[in-house]
């Protein structure tokens, strides 16, 4: 320790100074400005990634919107394949009856205008004649086979009759092969005739339309157009509707009411196909919609009208009860008869279905009449 008055050396003076500041090496030793720069760069990167995500999402939304516009035909980008497909459609070529010369070609075009005009002969007599001929041939072969079997039975060689494998009779084997071929031919014509007989007969209206067309245009000579007059042998190949006569009645009524009204039931294709021909074609699909509407309205009337009448016939006067009850029964009878007739005529239901529906309809009306009568009787007792 230095005494008072001693001189202090420079080294001692340095030793008496405050200790130097210690610095920490590593990441924490960075100055504050560098830390702020790194934080700002990280924030900028996160913002940039968020902007990229938003841009991707907006791009996907725009793509979905463009696809929806293309589907709806509202897109302005004609270069895209979707809008190109929706904008350009295949032009339809429709040939008119007037495009064909008089003869078989024009007759075929007229028949093709409406499925109800697809009327042809069944040739039932020829089919029956061929079947009778093949039937007799099979009958002869059957008799011949029976004679061979009888001869084998008399000779005492029953093994050939009881075993196909031991049968060595050439005549019988050849005869059976011939019968097999003839049976195949007979079955083919038999089933074909059965299918043709199931085809419905054309309506008188459609037959007259085709006959008038042939006569007016002279599409066939007289000797070749007689087939259309043989109604019993005609078959309607077209699908048609469930009740062709009802279609004819509706068409006649529409044409008589107003020719312009019938234009509503004609499609553009039918108008172009008919050309200058005066025939008035109507769309079967539009006629079917109109008929269903009429049937729906009729069904609603048949269900609600008797209910309203039965309610109006109810009375609180005891002297009028018997008379009103008979009127109610008469009302139920009339509407039940109308319902049964409508079900039989305007629907393809069978007899059993019509009977069941009529019984249910009548039962509902009877129960309704009984319930309303009980309510009136109870009200009369409570009032007295």
Phi, psi and omega in degrees: 000135183284142178276165178292136181094345177289150179277145180259127181284162178299325180294320179293325179294326179289327181288334179277353179285166179294146183294148181293154179287136179271139178249142180261122180277149178124195184294327182286350182276359181291146179291161183300328181296320180294321179296318180295322179296319180293319179297319180293324178293319178297319178297320179295320179296317180296319177296321180295318179293323178295320178295321178297319178296319178295319180294321178296317179296318179295323177296319178296320178297318178297321178297316178297319179295318179295322178294318178297319176297322179294322179294320181277356180078022182255003184282143178267351182273095182283350181279341181289150183292325182293311179294327178296319181292322182281331184282317184260120179245157181290122179294133184272134178255119181240120179267136180269163176297329181290346180285349183252144178286165179298134180141203182297328180295316179291323177297318178295322178294321178295318179296327182283349181290329185217132179300334181288345179272000180279079185244130181217167179278147177270340184053051181298322181296317180294319178298316179294323180295317178295319179296319177297322179294312180293325178299319179291324177297317177296325179295320176296317178296324178296316179296321179295320178294322178295323178294320179294318178295321178294321178294320177294325180291323179288327180287347177087002180266080183279352180295321180293332179279332184266350183223128177285326182290329181271357182281116181244012180285114184293320183297318180292319180296317178293323179293319179295322177296321177293320179297321180298315178297319181291324177294321176299318178294319180293317180296324180296311180290326181294312179292325178295318177295322178297319179292321181290325179291338179282345179289136185288156177278141180292155177289157179298326181295314179293324177296317179296322180297315179293321179295315180296324179294317180296318181289321183288321183264352182054044181288338176226147176290164186300319183291339182257357180253008180288344183296329183289344181271350181269078187297323183294340183252012182266152179224136178266109183281332182298154182293319176062194178250176182294324181228095183295325181294324179293323175299317179297319179296316180296318180296317179297318180296317180295319179292325180284326179294308181194126176299329178292329179294326179290341179294336179296330184265011178250135177273167179296322180296319179294322178295321180285326180291322181290332177063226179274000181292139182286000182294147182245097179275149177228144182290124177299326180293316180291323176296322179296320178297317180296320180293319178297324178296316178297317181294322179295317178295318179297320178296320178295321178295317180294336180273323186265328183300312180295328178296316180295318181294318179297323178293320180291333181278352178291142181220152176260357179277118182300330181288341181257002185294312183298314181296317180293326178296319178294323176295323177294318178297319178296321177297315179298319180296315182295314182288328175293320177295319178294321179295318179296318179295317179295321179294324181285325187272315190262002178229153178276023183290149178279180183296317180296320179294319179296318180296318180295315180295321179294319179296318179294319180297314180295321180296321179297316180294321180294318179295320179297317179296318179296320181292318179293325178294319179296323180296318180292320179296318179295320179295324177294320179294319180292326179290327178283000000 
